[in-house]
Amino acid sequence: MPQIDTGQLLARDRVDPSLVPQRTLSTGAVMPAIGLGTFGSDHVSPDEVADAVVAAAKFGYRHFDCASVYGNEEQIGRALAEVMRAGVKREELWINSKLWNDKHGEDDVAASCEKSLADLQLDYLDLYLVHWPFPNFHPPGCDVSARSNDARPYIHANYMKTWRSMEKLVDRGLVHHIGTSNMTIPKLKLVLEDATIKPAVNEMELHPHFQQPELFQFVRANGIQPIGYSPLGSPHRPERDRTPEDTSPTEDAVILRIAQHHHVHPAVVCLKWAVQRGHTPIPFSTNKRNILSNLLGVAFDPLTAEEMREIQAIDRNCRLIKGQVFLWKEGQTWEDLWDVNGNITPP
């Protein structure tokens, strides 16, 4: 991450993609170490998200994190087509999508992937993830107390049937890499034992107040790249997902002080920390100034080793995306989803 004068940064209107840090996956493929998240359609329109994709590509982003459940892949597909018409080659882009929970059936995986490809106007995905390890469907916008009548716990044999179907997508050339999301160490250990194609990445909540050091080290030790969602502490998450004990990393005194020193927004400090720590943040924004400043922040003016240590010390183990709607029986708490005692929660 090169040093550069702050005044020079403010005058820039894009970042050369070659200057953006990269991650090398176990296959040898290279993935940009920051992406634009596209989960925003709970509070902004799909067209606004698509406009953000076009703007981000102009600024130098090449990594876009999508999902069928976000309800905007068709609009993003038109945006990506516009980006490629403007001269960005397909092979320069890194596009993710995800399999939603009601599509875990063996016959549904391929159909869901093909639908995402058609909506995104692509011949292949660089990465396809199993969005959650629970095949539990819930209606959009439901309360956190909602429970599907068909809700089920994590059953490894069933998950592996889904994973085998994911592996077939690689065999067909529809997907170059497959990965996991919202997994725990006990679950990942089982997948690593049984998978023919190992997960290339694990997408997980990561920000300065929720650093998940044990899981972070586990995935890296097993050749899995961590992608961090909610890297800014998900400030725009729905009110229904908020609890009194939640904290905000962008309001932390340490983050604020470091931001002042670097003359950047506190959000940019969170992203610098993420990239320098070794995971790939996927912040979402439709604000073009913020989209550009986020990219500039991770490409230039790195945090010092002391600043990195200071941020490491403010971990509060504060999970913000708790996933209550994926619980499968009455009387449970959200901790049951995350195997906090080191074992998979039994049915």
Secondary structure by P-SEA (a helix, b strand, c coil): cbbbbaaaaaacccccccccbbbbcccccccccbbbbccccccccaaaaaaaaaaaaaacccbbbbbcccccaaaaaaaaaaaaaaccccccbbbbbbbcccccccccaaaaaaaaaaaacccccccccccccccccccccccccccccccccccaaaaaaaaaaaaaaaaaccccccccccccaaaaaaaaacccccccbbbccccccccaaaaaaaaaaacbbbbbccccccccccccccccccccccccaaaaaaaaaacccaaaaaaaaaaaaccccccccccaaaaaaaaaaaacccccaaaaaaaaaaccccccccccccccccccccccccccccccccc
